[in-house]
Amino acid sequence: MPLFGNSFSPKKTPPRKWASLTNLHFVSPTACGLLQMDRSTREVELGLEYGTPSMNLAGQSLKFENGQWVSESGSFTGDRRELQRLRKRNQQLEEENNLLRLKVDILLDMLSETTAESHLMEKELEELKQHSRRRK
């Protein structure tokens, strides 16, 4: 038996009626005659024609076209030159970095080869010392 009784039993809520998330198709026929308009007219009338996204960032007006942000104003040409210069410099640095990595790989190969030869020579020297001690 419960300590406080079983006085809490919520009522079941009735199922909700299905409602559309948009009012474009369920507007009453008297509301500005929207049902007689075609889809494109309704989009323009109701503000659903967004156009391309645009923003103003650091004084530059940009718009989103074909998956990239593009400048709307013509003042971007000076920055494009700077961008091209930076891309060229970046390419040079990447090539230099690749060359330096190659040099490091070659030097590591040379070091491991020299180390292996040194160990072999030390082993031979020890064997010769042991051989000369046995003769004495």
Buried (B, 14 or more C-beta within 10 A) or exposed (E): EEEEEEEEEEEEEEEEEEEEEEEBEEBEEEEEEBBEBEEEEBBEEBEEEEEEEEEEEEEBEBBEEEEEEEBBEEEBEEEEEEEEEEEEEEEEEEEEEEEEEEEEEEEEEEEEEEEEEEEEEEEEEEEEEEEEEEEE
